[in-house]
Amino acid sequence: QQQVRQSPQSLTVWEGGTTVLTCSYEDSTFNYFPWYQQFPGEGPALLISILSVSDKKEDGRFTTFFNKREKKLSLHIIDSQPGDSATYFCAASDTNAYKVIFGKGTHLHVLP
Amino acid sequence: AQTIHQWPVAEIKAVGSPLSLGCTIKGKSSPNLYWYWQATGGTLQQLFYSITVGQVESVVQLNLSASRPKDDQFILSTEKLLLSHSGFYLCAWSPDREQYFGPGTRLTVL
């Protein structure tokens, strides 16, 4: 079944802390996993992505981890900032990436 | 640099009225194009995708249709709006796997 489960639904962290968001999936044909950041009233912005041939990808304060055996992925944000407060979506697609399945999103609040 | 433009920015329409939303990509030839719908506070639901002019694939049926009349243009439409059509409509483009979203159109159906 094509489904992407994301948790938690909402998360509050203090400025400077580490944020961890997780997702799991079921379809073994999925091999591309992007993370998007969305601010209210705006379109989502691609934050970071990973292919199933990798287990880790870093981009500044953002790191995504991938566990193929467990069909899980996570996004870690170090030194979280109030400006990181947004909704984060994980997503998954297969080789063509024409059809993309999104998780339900995590609402992140970073308190100063 | 590529730019993506959606129009209108927002619409308020009556139930049963027609709708046409547009999306234009500049700076990239033959992009893959996508339409998504997002309920307030909800996830993104992919509606259509197109990999070439004149060809559109439907992902989910929501009494909507899409067309790609030009290489850089993607149109979402319906002849009769339902209350359930309210939400945020997003157009996206991709050169390969990565999808880049436009600013969206907020639709309110009354």
gemmi code that builds the backbone of each chain (N, CA, C; Angstrom):
import gemmi

chains = {
    "A": [
        ("GLN", (0.853, -1.188, 0.000), (0.000, 0.000, 0.000), (0.890, 1.239, 0.000)),
        ("GLN", (0.527, 2.221, -0.832), (1.336, 3.411, -0.911), (0.936, 4.389, 0.174)),
        ("GLN", (1.758, 4.458, 1.205), (1.459, 5.345, 2.307), (2.772, 5.778, 2.954)),
        ("VAL", (2.793, 7.019, 3.406), (3.949, 7.539, 4.122), (3.445, 8.067, 5.459)),
        ("ARG", (3.952, 7.483, 6.540), (3.526, 7.893, 7.878), (4.581, 8.812, 8.486)),
        ("GLN", (4.127, 9.917, 9.033), (5.040, 10.912, 9.574), (4.691, 11.202, 11.020)),
        ("SER", (5.725, 11.373, 11.832), (5.512, 11.709, 13.238), (6.664, 12.579, 13.747)),
        ("PRO", (6.441, 13.377, 14.811), (5.133, 13.591, 15.424), (4.288, 14.543, 14.578)),
        ("GLN", (3.043, 14.701, 14.957), (2.162, 15.623, 14.255), (2.556, 17.063, 14.575)),
        ("SER", (2.998, 17.281, 15.813), (3.408, 18.605, 16.249), (4.575, 18.467, 17.210)),
        ("LEU", (5.462, 19.462, 17.200), (6.665, 19.377, 18.014), (7.100, 20.780, 18.413)),
        ("THR", (7.446, 20.941, 19.691), (7.966, 22.215, 20.190), (9.350, 21.982, 20.776)),
        ("VAL", (10.314, 22.768, 20.341), (11.676, 22.666, 20.859), (12.176, 24.062, 21.216)),
        ("TRP", (13.200, 24.101, 22.079), (13.804, 25.371, 22.435), (14.873, 25.735, 21.423)),
        ("GLU", (15.064, 27.015, 21.248), (16.122, 27.520, 20.373), (17.456, 26.889, 20.772)),
        ("GLY", (18.200, 26.436, 19.783), (19.485, 25.805, 20.036), (19.400, 24.292, 20.179)),
        ("GLY", (18.216, 23.764, 20.331), (18.038, 22.324, 20.498), (18.052, 21.585, 19.168)),
        ("THR", (17.966, 20.274, 19.272), (17.937, 19.428, 18.082), (16.515, 18.917, 17.846)),
        ("THR", (16.063, 19.075, 16.620), (14.740, 18.606, 16.210), (14.895, 17.300, 15.447)),
        ("VAL", (14.039, 16.325, 15.754), (14.062, 15.056, 15.031), (12.655, 14.710, 14.550)),
        ("LEU", (12.514, 14.586, 13.257), (11.246, 14.205, 12.632), (11.440, 12.848, 11.972)),
        ("THR", (10.407, 12.012, 11.995), (10.557, 10.684, 11.418), (9.421, 10.349, 10.464)),
        ("CYS", (9.736, 9.472, 9.536), (8.753, 8.969, 8.577), (9.012, 7.496, 8.317)),
        ("SER", (7.949, 6.799, 7.970), (8.084, 5.404, 7.565), (7.227, 5.170, 6.335)),
        ("TYR", (7.570, 4.148, 5.582), (6.824, 3.864, 4.360), (6.705, 2.356, 4.193)),
        ("GLU", (5.869, 1.945, 3.237), (5.620, 0.516, 3.058), (6.021, 0.010, 1.667)),
        ("ASP", (5.903, 0.879, 0.684), (6.135, 0.446, -0.692), (7.624, 0.300, -0.985)),
        ("SER", (8.069, -0.906, -1.287), (9.485, -1.163, -1.530), (10.004, -0.536, -2.822)),
        ("THR", (9.101, -0.081, -3.682), (9.542, 0.548, -4.937), (9.972, 2.001, -4.716)),
        ("PHE", (9.654, 2.569, -3.560), (10.076, 3.937, -3.271), (11.599, 3.992, -3.146)),
        ("ASN", (12.235, 4.929, -3.835), (13.678, 5.030, -3.711), (14.179, 6.472, -3.671)),
        ("TYR", (13.260, 7.400, -3.634), (13.651, 8.809, -3.557), (12.795, 9.466, -2.481)),
        ("PHE", (13.475, 10.178, -1.531), (12.778, 10.687, -0.356), (13.163, 12.151, -0.113)),
        ("PRO", (12.304, 13.078, -0.530), (12.577, 14.491, -0.262), (11.887, 14.960, 1.018)),
        ("TRP", (12.427, 15.993, 1.605), (11.805, 16.689, 2.733), (11.512, 18.121, 2.282)),
        ("TYR", (10.308, 18.590, 2.644), (9.905, 19.940, 2.278), (9.592, 20.740, 3.535)),
        ("GLN", (9.846, 22.047, 3.429), (9.537, 22.998, 4.491), (8.490, 23.960, 3.954)),
        ("GLN", (7.419, 24.149, 4.722), (6.361, 25.040, 4.265), (6.000, 26.048, 5.349)),
        ("PHE", (6.037, 27.333, 4.982), (5.576, 28.402, 5.859), (4.130, 28.719, 5.502)),
        ("PRO", (3.351, 29.227, 6.462), (1.932, 29.508, 6.205), (1.724, 30.401, 4.983)),
        ("GLY", (0.818, 29.985, 4.113), (0.481, 30.788, 2.946), (1.460, 30.690, 1.792)),
        ("GLU", (2.472, 29.843, 1.921), (3.470, 29.703, 0.863), (3.494, 28.281, 0.320)),
        ("GLY", (4.096, 28.130, -0.848), (4.306, 26.797, -1.372), (5.454, 26.122, -0.641)),
        ("PRO", (5.463, 24.790, -0.599), (6.570, 24.077, 0.066), (7.887, 24.316, -0.669)),
        ("ALA", (8.965, 24.329, 0.096), (10.303, 24.478, -0.474), (11.103, 23.214, -0.208)),
        ("LEU", (11.764, 22.722, -1.239), (12.593, 21.531, -1.078), (13.754, 21.838, -0.137)),
        ("LEU", (13.851, 21.026, 0.920), (14.862, 21.258, 1.954), (16.090, 20.379, 1.725)),
        ("ILE", (15.854, 19.115, 1.582), (16.916, 18.131, 1.410), (16.271, 16.851, 0.892)),
        ("SER", (17.031, 16.050, 0.181), (16.484, 14.795, -0.328), (17.551, 13.714, -0.288)),
        ("ILE", (17.105, 12.458, -0.329), (18.041, 11.340, -0.263), (17.543, 10.204, -1.144)),
        ("LEU", (18.474, 9.521, -1.762), (18.149, 8.327, -2.545), (18.378, 7.090, -1.691)),
        ("SER", (17.718, 6.024, -2.039), (17.788, 4.811, -1.214), (19.163, 4.155, -1.224)),
        ("VAL", (20.042, 4.586, -2.107), (21.394, 4.014, -2.129), (22.285, 4.639, -1.061)),
        ("SER", (21.774, 5.694, -0.418), (22.536, 6.383, 0.629), (21.868, 6.176, 1.976)),
        ("ASP", (22.608, 6.383, 3.051), (22.001, 6.288, 4.375), (22.052, 7.611, 5.128)),
        ("LYS", (22.714, 8.605, 4.545), (22.820, 9.895, 5.228), (23.151, 10.978, 4.214)),
        ("LYS", (22.537, 12.129, 4.433), (22.869, 13.291, 3.614), (22.763, 14.530, 4.475)),
        ("GLU", (23.784, 15.388, 4.393), (23.834, 16.598, 5.200), (23.769, 17.840, 4.331)),
        ("ASP", (23.128, 18.878, 4.877), (23.132, 20.181, 4.218), (23.024, 21.235, 5.303)),
        ("GLY", (24.176, 21.709, 5.735), (24.191, 22.703, 6.803), (23.677, 22.125, 8.105)),
        ("ARG", (22.644, 22.744, 8.662), (22.080, 22.271, 9.937), (21.104, 21.105, 9.752)),
        ("PHE", (20.825, 20.755, 8.520), (19.840, 19.716, 8.227), (20.526, 18.430, 7.763)),
        ("THR", (20.125, 17.296, 8.382), (20.642, 15.990, 8.000), (19.479, 15.024, 7.892)),
        ("THR", (19.452, 14.262, 6.821), (18.440, 13.228, 6.692), (19.113, 11.864, 6.709)),
        ("PHE", (18.509, 10.936, 7.460), (19.012, 9.578, 7.580), (18.003, 8.627, 6.939)),
        ("PHE", (18.507, 7.566, 6.332), (17.648, 6.597, 5.664), (18.020, 5.192, 6.084)),
        ("ASN", (17.021, 4.405, 6.472), (17.231, 3.012, 6.852), (16.359, 2.144, 5.943)),
        ("LYS", (16.984, 1.548, 4.946), (16.238, 0.789, 3.937), (15.602, -0.466, 4.538)),
        ("ARG", (16.332, -1.123, 5.431), (15.830, -2.379, 6.005), (14.554, -2.143, 6.801)),
        ("GLU", (14.546, -1.040, 7.577), (13.382, -0.739, 8.405), (12.371, 0.142, 7.686)),
        ("LYS", (12.704, 0.589, 6.479), (11.825, 1.479, 5.717), (11.486, 2.733, 6.519)),
        ("LYS", (12.521, 3.338, 7.034), (12.335, 4.550, 7.840), (13.325, 5.625, 7.413)),
        ("LEU", (12.912, 6.872, 7.595), (13.813, 7.986, 7.371), (13.562, 9.044, 8.430)),
        ("SER", (14.538, 9.897, 8.625), (14.401, 10.937, 9.630), (15.094, 12.200, 9.158)),
        ("LEU", (14.646, 13.313, 9.736), (15.259, 14.616, 9.491), (15.702, 15.178, 10.826)),
        ("HIS", (16.971, 15.540, 10.919), (17.528, 16.131, 12.124), (17.899, 17.581, 11.821)),
        ("ILE", (17.445, 18.465, 12.689), (17.802, 19.880, 12.579), (18.577, 20.243, 13.835)),
        ("ILE", (19.855, 20.542, 13.674), (20.654, 20.939, 14.841), (20.598, 22.454, 15.008)),
        ("ASP", (20.843, 22.896, 16.257), (20.815, 24.334, 16.543), (19.538, 24.970, 15.985)),
        ("SER", (18.397, 24.400, 16.335), (17.110, 24.874, 15.830), (16.908, 26.350, 16.149)),
        ("GLN", (16.355, 27.074, 15.178), (16.143, 28.511, 15.293), (14.652, 28.838, 15.188)),
        ("PRO", (14.215, 29.943, 15.790), (12.805, 30.337, 15.656), (12.359, 30.436, 14.202)),
        ("GLY", (13.256, 30.808, 13.319), (12.951, 30.885, 11.893), (12.710, 29.530, 11.247)),
        ("ASP", (13.039, 28.447, 11.967), (12.769, 27.099, 11.458), (11.319, 26.685, 11.721)),
        ("SER", (10.592, 27.496, 12.480), (9.194, 27.181, 12.778), (8.390, 27.144, 11.491)),
        ("ALA", (7.868, 25.984, 11.180), (7.190, 25.755, 9.904), (6.592, 24.355, 9.943)),
        ("THR", (5.962, 23.974, 8.846), (5.485, 22.603, 8.708), (6.449, 21.853, 7.799)),
        ("TYR", (6.837, 20.659, 8.217), (7.785, 19.852, 7.469), (7.078, 18.599, 6.948)),
        ("PHE", (7.281, 18.326, 5.676), (6.694, 17.146, 5.042), (7.795, 16.231, 4.528)),
        ("CYS", (7.668, 14.954, 4.807), (8.484, 13.984, 4.107), (7.657, 13.466, 2.935)),
        ("ALA", (8.330, 12.937, 1.953), (7.638, 12.412, 0.781), (8.434, 11.240, 0.216)),
        ("ALA", (7.777, 10.494, -0.661), (8.441, 9.337, -1.252), (7.953, 9.140, -2.675)),
        ("SER", (8.857, 8.661, -3.522), (8.464, 8.335, -4.890), (9.361, 7.220, -5.412)),
        ("ASP", (8.968, 6.670, -6.553), (9.775, 5.618, -7.152), (10.741, 6.227, -8.165)),
        ("THR", (11.305, 5.400, -9.015), (12.378, 5.822, -9.915), (11.979, 6.998, -10.801)),
        ("ASN", (10.776, 6.945, -11.366), (10.354, 8.022, -12.256), (10.068, 9.318, -11.531)),
        ("ALA", (9.644, 9.187, -10.274), (9.304, 10.341, -9.434), (8.156, 11.161, -9.994)),
        ("TYR", (7.344, 10.573, -10.876), (6.185, 11.313, -11.368), (5.108, 11.365, -10.286)),
        ("LYS", (4.892, 10.238, -9.601), (3.908, 10.184, -8.530), (4.632, 10.285, -7.197)),
        ("VAL", (4.220, 11.250, -6.392), (4.865, 11.501, -5.106), (3.823, 11.396, -4.007)),
        ("ILE", (4.151, 10.655, -2.955), (3.269, 10.501, -1.801), (3.858, 11.305, -0.648)),
        ("PHE", (3.034, 12.182, -0.073), (3.491, 13.019, 1.033), (2.977, 12.485, 2.360)),
        ("GLY", (3.783, 12.669, 3.405), (3.327, 12.425, 4.758), (2.376, 13.535, 5.188)),
        ("LYS", (1.787, 13.378, 6.367), (0.792, 14.347, 6.832), (1.399, 15.617, 7.408)),
        ("GLY", (2.703, 15.621, 7.593), (3.377, 16.832, 8.036), (3.594, 16.904, 9.536)),
        ("THR", (4.626, 17.645, 9.910), (4.920, 17.930, 11.316), (4.979, 19.438, 11.480)),
        ("HIS", (4.163, 19.944, 12.434), (4.194, 21.378, 12.726), (5.255, 21.624, 13.794)),
        ("LEU", (6.318, 22.294, 13.404), (7.430, 22.559, 14.315), (7.360, 23.980, 14.853)),
        ("HIS", (7.489, 24.090, 16.170), (7.560, 25.405, 16.821), (8.878, 25.473, 17.569)),
        ("VAL", (9.701, 26.457, 17.254), (10.964, 26.663, 17.949), (10.829, 27.911, 18.803)),
        ("LEU", (10.934, 27.728, 20.102), (10.742, 28.834, 21.044), (12.069, 29.512, 21.372)),
        ("PRO", (12.068, 30.853, 21.389), (13.314, 31.570, 21.691), (13.650, 31.515, 23.174)),
    ],
    "B": [
        ("ALA", (17.746, 31.668, -14.324), (17.056, 31.005, -13.223), (15.600, 30.745, -13.610)),
        ("GLN", (15.088, 29.636, -13.108), (13.711, 29.284, -13.405), (12.755, 29.982, -12.446)),
        ("THR", (11.629, 30.395, -12.982), (10.594, 30.994, -12.145), (9.275, 30.314, -12.439)),
        ("ILE", (8.443, 30.205, -11.406), (7.137, 29.598, -11.552), (6.090, 30.578, -11.060)),
        ("HIS", (5.091, 30.785, -11.848), (4.063, 31.773, -11.542), (2.706, 31.105, -11.567)),
        ("GLN", (1.879, 31.387, -10.565), (0.532, 30.839, -10.533), (-0.475, 31.978, -10.505)),
        ("TRP", (-1.589, 31.755, -11.193), (-2.651, 32.774, -11.178), (-4.015, 32.132, -11.124)),
        ("PRO", (-4.995, 32.771, -10.474), (-4.816, 33.975, -9.665), (-4.182, 33.641, -8.323)),
        ("VAL", (-3.919, 34.633, -7.528), (-3.350, 34.419, -6.199), (-4.408, 33.818, -5.289)),
        ("ALA", (-5.647, 34.294, -5.449), (-6.761, 33.799, -4.651), (-8.051, 33.965, -5.431)),
        ("GLU", (-8.992, 33.081, -5.123), (-10.314, 33.119, -5.768), (-11.385, 32.789, -4.751)),
        ("ILE", (-12.498, 33.504, -4.842), (-13.691, 33.149, -4.092), (-14.771, 32.859, -5.133)),
        ("LYS", (-15.294, 31.640, -5.120), (-16.233, 31.221, -6.147), (-17.464, 30.579, -5.507)),
        ("ALA", (-18.542, 30.555, -6.259), (-19.778, 29.942, -5.795), (-19.820, 28.466, -6.189)),
        ("VAL", (-20.471, 27.669, -5.370), (-20.697, 26.263, -5.718), (-21.406, 26.185, -7.064)),
        ("GLY", (-20.921, 25.288, -7.923), (-21.533, 25.116, -9.226), (-20.949, 25.982, -10.320)),
        ("SER", (-20.096, 26.921, -9.951), (-19.485, 27.795, -10.963), (-18.227, 27.138, -11.540)),
        ("PRO", (-17.782, 27.595, -12.714), (-16.571, 27.014, -13.314), (-15.309, 27.611, -12.698)),
        ("LEU", (-14.189, 26.917, -12.943), (-12.918, 27.357, -12.388), (-11.794, 27.100, -13.384)),
        ("SER", (-10.857, 28.016, -13.444), (-9.649, 27.805, -14.223), (-8.480, 28.418, -13.473)),
        ("LEU", (-7.493, 27.585, -13.146), (-6.276, 28.046, -12.483), (-5.104, 27.806, -13.426)),
        ("GLY", (-4.137, 28.714, -13.382), (-3.026, 28.600, -14.301), (-1.667, 28.577, -13.635)),
        ("CYS", (-0.709, 28.061, -14.371), (0.668, 27.931, -13.897), (1.600, 28.092, -15.094)),
        ("THR", (2.632, 28.919, -14.933), (3.600, 29.121, -16.019), (5.009, 28.974, -15.475)),
        ("ILE", (5.839, 28.276, -16.208), (7.241, 28.077, -15.850), (8.099, 28.825, -16.867)),
        ("LYS", (9.011, 29.628, -16.376), (9.925, 30.337, -17.261), (11.353, 29.935, -16.955)),
        ("GLY", (12.155, 29.801, -18.005), (13.565, 29.508, -17.815), (13.921, 28.043, -17.875)),
        ("LYS", (12.944, 27.195, -18.209), (13.219, 25.768, -18.303), (12.369, 25.183, -19.424)),
        ("SER", (13.015, 24.545, -20.381), (12.247, 23.943, -21.467), (11.871, 22.513, -21.104)),
        ("SER", (10.671, 22.137, -21.536), (10.136, 20.780, -21.339), (10.220, 20.272, -19.898)),
        ("PRO", (9.749, 21.050, -18.943), (9.767, 20.563, -17.559), (8.644, 19.558, -17.333)),
        ("ASN", (8.793, 18.713, -16.332), (7.658, 17.928, -15.855), (6.831, 18.876, -14.990)),
        ("LEU", (5.505, 18.807, -15.123), (4.636, 19.715, -14.379), (3.625, 18.936, -13.559)),
        ("TYR", (3.236, 19.503, -12.427), (2.371, 18.811, -11.482), (1.353, 19.781, -10.879)),
        ("TRP", (0.169, 19.249, -10.545), (-0.818, 19.967, -9.746), (-1.039, 19.202, -8.445)),
        ("TYR", (-1.087, 19.984, -7.347), (-1.379, 19.430, -6.036), (-2.517, 20.219, -5.402)),
        ("TRP", (-3.234, 19.557, -4.487), (-4.258, 20.214, -3.666), (-3.890, 20.011, -2.207)),
        ("GLN", (-4.107, 21.067, -1.395), (-3.788, 20.992, 0.014), (-4.932, 21.606, 0.800)),
        ("ALA", (-5.595, 20.790, 1.614), (-6.605, 21.323, 2.520), (-5.904, 22.151, 3.593)),
        ("THR", (-6.622, 23.082, 4.189), (-6.053, 23.916, 5.246), (-5.508, 23.042, 6.373)),
        ("GLY", (-4.220, 23.200, 6.652), (-3.588, 22.414, 7.702), (-3.328, 20.972, 7.332)),
        ("GLY", (-3.505, 20.635, 6.046), (-3.392, 19.239, 5.635), (-2.166, 18.939, 4.805)),
        ("THR", (-2.118, 17.729, 4.323), (-0.995, 17.282, 3.509), (-1.214, 17.652, 2.044)),
        ("LEU", (-0.244, 17.338, 1.219), (-0.346, 17.623, -0.207), (-0.827, 16.373, -0.941)),
        ("GLN", (-1.850, 16.539, -1.735), (-2.397, 15.460, -2.540), (-2.107, 15.760, -4.006)),
        ("GLN", (-1.341, 14.895, -4.621), (-1.034, 15.085, -6.028), (-2.276, 14.821, -6.872)),
        ("LEU", (-2.556, 15.691, -7.831), (-3.741, 15.576, -8.664), (-3.397, 15.104, -10.083)),
        ("PHE", (-2.466, 15.784, -10.721), (-2.109, 15.499, -12.115), (-0.609, 15.699, -12.302)),
        ("TYR", (-0.098, 15.048, -13.339), (1.254, 15.356, -13.771), (1.313, 15.283, -15.291)),
        ("SER", (2.290, 16.004, -15.833), (2.459, 16.052, -17.286), (3.951, 16.079, -17.610)),
        ("ILE", (4.373, 15.209, -18.508), (5.785, 15.187, -18.884), (6.013, 15.764, -20.266)),
        ("THR", (4.913, 16.079, -20.975), (5.064, 16.678, -22.284), (3.793, 17.428, -22.682)),
        ("VAL", (3.923, 18.334, -23.617), (2.781, 19.118, -24.081), (1.671, 18.202, -24.584)),
        ("GLY", (0.455, 18.517, -24.185), (-0.705, 17.774, -24.664), (-0.995, 16.482, -23.928)),
        ("GLN", (-0.097, 16.059, -23.046), (-0.305, 14.808, -22.307), (-0.377, 15.076, -20.815)),
        ("VAL", (-1.475, 14.628, -20.199), (-1.683, 14.810, -18.768), (-2.150, 13.493, -18.177)),
        ("GLU", (-1.556, 13.123, -17.055), (-1.940, 11.910, -16.346), (-2.655, 12.290, -15.063)),
        ("SER", (-3.752, 11.614, -14.784), (-4.515, 11.863, -13.559), (-4.033, 10.934, -12.455)),
        ("VAL", (-3.827, 11.496, -11.276), (-3.395, 10.690, -10.129), (-4.589, 10.366, -9.223)),
        ("VAL", (-5.461, 11.344, -9.040), (-6.646, 11.141, -8.201), (-7.809, 11.906, -8.813)),
        ("GLN", (-9.002, 11.334, -8.711), (-10.179, 11.959, -9.295), (-10.849, 12.860, -8.271)),
        ("LEU", (-10.934, 14.127, -8.530), (-11.610, 15.062, -7.640), (-12.545, 15.959, -8.435)),
        ("ASN", (-13.101, 15.434, -9.531), (-13.961, 16.224, -10.423), (-13.221, 17.448, -10.951)),
        ("LEU", (-11.944, 17.263, -11.234), (-11.116, 18.301, -11.814), (-10.455, 17.754, -13.076)),
        ("SER", (-10.039, 18.643, -13.931), (-9.302, 18.237, -15.121), (-8.103, 19.165, -15.304)),
        ("ALA", (-7.135, 18.713, -16.060), (-5.943, 19.511, -16.299), (-5.553, 19.414, -17.770)),
        ("SER", (-4.890, 20.458, -18.228), (-4.409, 20.454, -19.602), (-3.064, 21.157, -19.661)),
        ("ARG", (-2.296, 20.796, -20.680), (-0.999, 21.432, -20.904), (-0.974, 21.911, -22.354)),
        ("PRO", (-1.472, 23.121, -22.575), (-1.577, 23.644, -23.939), (-0.248, 24.120, -24.532)),
        ("LYS", (0.685, 24.472, -23.656), (2.005, 24.912, -24.099), (3.071, 24.242, -23.239)),
        ("ASP", (4.305, 24.280, -23.712), (5.391, 23.630, -22.980), (5.545, 24.195, -21.583)),
        ("ASP", (5.272, 25.502, -21.439), (5.518, 26.142, -20.154), (4.235, 26.458, -19.385)),
        ("GLN", (3.096, 25.885, -19.788), (1.840, 26.241, -19.161), (1.032, 25.012, -18.764)),
        ("PHE", (0.446, 25.089, -17.553), (-0.355, 23.984, -17.025), (-1.637, 24.591, -16.471)),
        ("ILE", (-2.786, 24.060, -16.869), (-4.074, 24.613, -16.496), (-4.876, 23.571, -15.723)),
        ("LEU", (-5.494, 24.014, -14.620), (-6.385, 23.163, -13.823), (-7.782, 23.748, -13.914)),
        ("SER", (-8.789, 22.920, -14.168), (-10.115, 23.475, -14.366), (-11.203, 22.494, -13.959)),
        ("THR", (-12.400, 23.043, -13.827), (-13.601, 22.256, -13.626), (-14.790, 23.075, -14.100)),
        ("GLU", (-15.837, 22.420, -14.503), (-17.029, 23.135, -14.964), (-17.967, 23.446, -13.812)),
        ("LYS", (-17.889, 22.643, -12.741), (-18.788, 22.848, -11.598), (-18.028, 22.644, -10.303)),
        ("LEU", (-17.865, 23.714, -9.555), (-17.153, 23.635, -8.289), (-18.028, 23.024, -7.196)),
        ("LEU", (-17.361, 22.276, -6.314), (-17.987, 21.723, -5.127), (-17.393, 22.393, -3.904)),
        ("LEU", (-18.105, 22.338, -2.781), (-17.554, 22.894, -1.544), (-16.205, 22.248, -1.212)),
        ("SER", (-16.090, 20.963, -1.516), (-14.876, 20.215, -1.178), (-13.662, 20.642, -2.005)),
        ("HIS", (-13.859, 21.471, -3.001), (-12.740, 21.958, -3.809), (-11.973, 23.091, -3.126)),
        ("SER", (-12.512, 23.607, -2.051), (-11.803, 24.667, -1.335), (-10.441, 24.176, -0.872)),
        ("GLY", (-9.466, 25.063, -0.894), (-8.139, 24.683, -0.430), (-7.061, 25.473, -1.154)),
        ("PHE", (-5.871, 24.959, -1.075), (-4.684, 25.603, -1.626), (-4.201, 24.751, -2.796)),
        ("TYR", (-4.133, 25.357, -3.982), (-3.717, 24.618, -5.169), (-2.290, 25.010, -5.523)),
        ("LEU", (-1.464, 24.007, -5.660), (-0.046, 24.230, -5.899), (0.388, 23.591, -7.214)),
        ("CYS", (1.111, 24.355, -7.976), (1.730, 23.852, -9.193), (3.201, 23.601, -8.876)),
        ("ALA", (3.769, 22.575, -9.460), (5.188, 22.291, -9.252), (5.808, 21.890, -10.582)),
        ("TRP", (7.122, 22.078, -10.656), (7.850, 21.641, -11.839), (9.071, 20.855, -11.397)),
        ("SER", (9.559, 19.997, -12.278), (10.784, 19.274, -11.955), (11.626, 19.067, -13.209)),
        ("PRO", (12.933, 19.242, -13.063), (13.861, 18.941, -14.151), (14.187, 17.446, -14.183)),
        ("ASP", (14.095, 16.830, -13.019), (14.409, 15.400, -12.880), (13.536, 14.835, -11.764)),
        ("ARG", (14.131, 14.549, -10.603), (13.332, 14.037, -9.493), (12.801, 15.147, -8.593)),
        ("GLU", (13.650, 16.175, -8.377), (13.280, 17.218, -7.425), (12.110, 18.034, -7.958)),
        ("GLN", (11.123, 18.272, -7.086), (9.978, 19.087, -7.474), (10.053, 20.429, -6.766)),
        ("TYR", (9.791, 21.484, -7.522), (9.851, 22.843, -7.001), (8.464, 23.467, -7.151)),
        ("PHE", (7.955, 23.961, -6.028), (6.578, 24.420, -5.981), (6.450, 25.916, -6.246)),
        ("GLY", (5.301, 26.275, -6.805), (4.946, 27.663, -6.987), (4.346, 28.237, -5.716)),
        ("PRO", (3.922, 29.503, -5.768), (3.401, 30.168, -4.574), (1.978, 29.745, -4.199)),
        ("GLY", (1.265, 29.086, -5.121), (-0.063, 28.578, -4.807), (-1.191, 29.542, -5.091)),
        ("THR", (-2.395, 28.974, -5.212), (-3.639, 29.730, -5.352), (-4.594, 29.282, -4.259)),
        ("ARG", (-5.080, 30.255, -3.485), (-6.034, 29.941, -2.414), (-7.435, 30.014, -2.987)),
        ("LEU", (-8.165, 28.904, -2.942), (-9.527, 28.846, -3.470), (-10.528, 28.649, -2.337)),
        ("THR", (-11.512, 29.524, -2.306), (-12.615, 29.401, -1.353), (-13.897, 29.226, -2.133)),
        ("VAL", (-14.598, 28.136, -1.867), (-15.866, 27.867, -2.539), (-16.997, 28.053, -1.527)),
        ("LEU", (-17.945, 28.926, -1.872), (-19.049, 29.241, -0.944), (-20.376, 28.730, -1.471)),
    ],
}
model = gemmi.Model(1)
for chain_id, residues in chains.items():
    chain = gemmi.Chain(chain_id)
    for i, (resn, *xyz) in enumerate(residues, 1):
        res = gemmi.Residue()
        res.name, res.seqid = resn, gemmi.SeqId(i, " ")
        for name, pos in zip(("N", "CA", "C"), xyz):
            atom = gemmi.Atom()
            atom.name, atom.element = name, gemmi.Element(name[0])
            atom.pos, atom.b_iso = gemmi.Position(*pos), 0.0
            res.add_atom(atom)
        chain.add_residue(res)
    model.add_chain(chain)
structure = gemmi.Structure()
structure.add_model(model)
structure.setup_entities()
